């Protein structure tokens, strides 16, 4: 019984971090995303080649071209050639 409880707690603890969106900047230039999460806006600056996790509970993200996208927290935003794609 205790093994099942411990396994369930460990799964939930480890599983929570798997539900964050990530952003990957494949460009040689720094790129910025504007993230709105819980009503608060913040800028997420990604250096060349940098990968960052964000948006663990769902958010809106403004991409470099100005498009606004809703994320649930499981997506990957890949920036390449100044264009962002959501995977």
Beta strands, then each sheet from edge to edge (+ up, - down):
strand 1: 21-25
strand 2: 31-37
strand 3: 40-46
strand 4: 51-54
strand 5: 59-62
strand 6: 68-71
strand 7: 76-80
strand 8: 83-86
sheet 1: 4+ 1- 7- 8+
sheet 2: 3+ 2- 5+ 6-
end
